[in-house]
Amino acid sequence: MPSEDVVTQLPHLPRRAPDSNKGQFGRVLIVAGSRGMSGAAVLCGSAALRAGAGLVRVAVPSEVLSIVAMGNPCYMTAPLPCDELGRLNHSAVEALTTLAQAHDVVALGPGLGRSDDLTRLVGEVISKITQPLVVDADALNALAEQPSQLEKHAGPVIVTPHPGEFGRLLQISATQVQAKRRELAVAFAGKHQVVVVLKGHGTVVTDGRRVYINQTGNPGMATAGSGDVLTGTIAALLGQKLDAFAAAQLGVHAHGLAGDLVRQEQGEIGMIATDLIAFLPEALRTLSGG
């Protein structure tokens, strides 16, 4: 029998006081994007705003800064050094760690691309940033090349792999991951002292001691950019003072519920990631009882 506790009750966000200010709801730093994948940065930053973050800054390779800045006027942007192919290079580490100090939460990975420089950058950033960190997409692929770096994380970490990315972290196939989703996620979370969000039908959220199996969502959400929206959502909830497990749990539930609300309006076929962002406030309102 599994020894971990199965969690079914959802956490909730507290009601906002009339005299609230944006600083109370989290300063979120999104590190994302590269040439050809600037949309990942836009989606992640926009989702963080719609999920309630008070302030969002999107740090991107300088080459794509203008594109990302035009994607949404409600977040701020920061340029970072990049290589000749429009990807972050290793010299961005210092600027990133300095930027992180001015924020409450960091999300790292969507649309970064792959390179040796990025692999080194991800490993170093994880060991230096003490703020809660959401690690997704290409940052996970970088960790798969240096798995020992995850053990050096300086602050709370949430990893959000799909089965293929999780398989690369474990050096097994996605098919093997799917056969033992819960067991593998629990073991990985316990070993590395992180929260795992193993995406897919019945997303698994675990810190190695507790497990939550998500029941919201639908096949229409199997679309490019959906994971970037989830990363921004979880980061925003961390910024609103939820702990890592609670933020991951509420994030996956609200993300899936947003997809279910989209389905009610327009069906599953043709659902795109920006639809999920548009329905995030309604999903969170529903979860808070209005």
N, C-alpha and C positions, 0 to 999 in steps of 0.2 A: 504494500500500500504506500502511496506517496506521502511523504512527511510534511510537505509544504501546505500552508493554509490556503484554501480556496476562498477568494474574496468575491462577494457578489454586490455589496453595497457600494454605491458611487460616492466619491467625495463631492463637495459642492463649493462654489465660490461665495464668499460672504456678500451681503448687500452693500452697495457703495454708499458712503456717507454723502450728504448734500454738499459738504465743503471739500470734497475730494480734489486732488490735483494729480496730474499725469505721473508725477514721480512716485506715487504710491502704487502704481500698477505695473511697474517693471520697466527697466531700460534693457532692451533686447538687442544684442549684436548678432547679425546674420552674416556669416562668411560663406560666400557662394558665388557661382557663375564663372564663366569663361567664354571665349569666342565661340559662338554658335550655341551656347547654353545660358545666355543671359536671362532667359525666361524663368529658369529655376530660381534665380535670385529674386526676381519680381514676385513670383508665386509665394515663395517662402516668407518674404517680407510683408506682403499683403495679407497673408493668412495670419501672421503674428498680430497685425493691427486688428483684423476682424475678430480675433480670439481674445481681444481685450488688453493687449500690451499698451502701456502708457506712452512709450517712445520706442521707436524702432530705427536702427541704423543698419544699412546694408553695405558691407565692405566687399568690394569686388576688384578684379583686375582693372587697372586704370583704362585699358583699352575699351572696356564695355561700360564704363561709368555713365556716360551720357545716355545710353540705351536704358540702363536700369533706372536712372533718375527719372526718365520720362515714363517709366512703367507705372508709377504711383507717386503723386505729389505729397503723400501723407507720411512717408518715411524719409529719413535722411540717408545720405550715402557717404562713403569714404573710399578714395582710390588707394589701391595697393600695387606694389611693383609686380610686373608680369614679364613673362618670357616672350619670344618672338611669335609664339602660337596663341598668345592671349590667355595664358594660364598663370596663376600665381607662381612666383618663384620663391626660392628659399629665403631671399632677403626680406620677404614680407613678415617673417617671424617677429622681429622686434616691434614693428608697427602694430601687428595684431595683438601682441601681449600688452602693449601700451593702451590700445583701444579697449581691450577687455576690462581693464581696471576702472573704466568709466561706466561700465554696464553691470547689470545684475545677472544676466544670463547670456550664454553664447550658443549659437547653433552653427555647426560646421559641416559642410559637405556637398549640398545640392549643386550639381552642375560644375564642380571644380575641374573635372577632367582627370587625366592620369599622367604622371611624369615622375621621374626620380626626385626632382626638387619638391614636388607636392608630397611625396611619401615622407621625406625628411621633415617637411614643414608640419604635417599632421602629427607625427610622432613627438616633435618638440612642443607643439602647442598644447597637446594633451597633458604633458608633464609639467607645464608652466601655469596653465590657467586654473585658478582656484574656484571660479564661479561655476555654478551648475552648467553642464555642457551637454548639448544634444548632438550626437554624432550620426551622420546619415550618408548614404550614397557613396560618392567617391572618397570621402574620408574613411568610410568602412573598408573600401577596397585598398586604400593606403595602409590601413592597419593590418589587413590580411597578409601584407608583405613583411610586417614586423610585429607579430602578435604580442611579443613581450612588452611592447610600448604601452599597451592598454593597462598593464599591471602598474604602471608608473603614474596613473592619473592622479592629479593633484586635488581635484574636487569631485563632487557628485557627477556621475556620467549616466546618460541614457543613450543606448545604441538602438537604432531603429532599422534593422536589416529586413529585406525581403528574403525568401528562402535561398535564392542564389547567392546573395551577399553573405548570409549566415553560413552557407556551405563553404564559401571561400575562407571565412574566418576559422572554420573548424577543419578545413582541408578535406571535406567530404562533398558528395554531390547534393544538389537541391532535392533530388528524389529521396535520398537518405534523411535529409532534414525533415521533409514532409511526413515521413513514416514515424518520426518520434519528436514531433514539434515541441510538445510540452516538456518532455524529459530533457531534451538537449538545451532548451532555453533556460530551464531551472538550473541545470548543471553549470552552464556558462556564466549565468548571473552570479551564482554562488562563488564560483572560482575566482572571478575577476572583480567581485564586489561592485557590480554595476546593475542598472535596471535594463532589462532586455525587452524590446517591443518587437516580437517576431510577427511581421505583417502577413496578411493573407486571410483566407476565410477562417473566422474564429481567431482573430489576432490574439497572441499570447503576450501578456504583460507580467513580468516576474522580477523580483529582486533576489530570488534564490530561496526566500522563506515564504513569500506570498505569491499567489497566482491569480490572475484575473483573465478570463476568456471572454473576449468581446462578442456581442451578439448583434451589433448594428452593422449597417453597410450592405452593399449589394454588388452584383457583377458590373454594373455601370461604372463603378469606381476604378475598374481596371483600365486606367487611361493615363497617359503621360502627364506627369506633374502632380498626381494625387499624393505621392509620398512627400513631395516638397511642401504641400499644404499641411500635411500631418506634422512635419518637422516644425514649421512655423507655429502651428497650434500648440504643440507641447511646450515650445519655448515660451510662448506667451503665458501659459498657465504656470510655468515655473516662476515667471516674473511676477505673478500675482500671489506669490508666497505659498503655493502648494509644494509639498516635498516631491522628490523625484518620482516615487511610485505613484502617488496620487495624481500628479500632472500627466504622467503617461497614461494612466487608467482613464481619467476624464478626457484626455485628448483623443484617444482612439475611439472612445464612445461618442463624443461630440462630432468627430470627423465622420464616423460612419452614419450618425444620425443626420448630418447635413446631406450626405449622399442619399439617404432614404427620403428626405424632404424634397430633394431635386427629383427623385424618381416619381414622387406623387404628382409633381407639377408637369413633368415632361417625359417621363419614362427613362429607361436605362440606356437605350441606344442613343449615342450622340452626346452623352454626358461628358463634360470636360472639367478640368481642374478649377477653372475660374467659377464654374457653377457651385462647386463646393465652398469656395471662399464666400460667395454671395449669401449662402445659407448658413454659414457658421453662427452669426448672431442669433438667428432664429433657433438653431439647435441649442445654443447655450441658454437662451431665454426659456426654452421648453424645459431644460434640465433644472433650471433654478426655480421653476414654478411660476415664471412670469415676473 
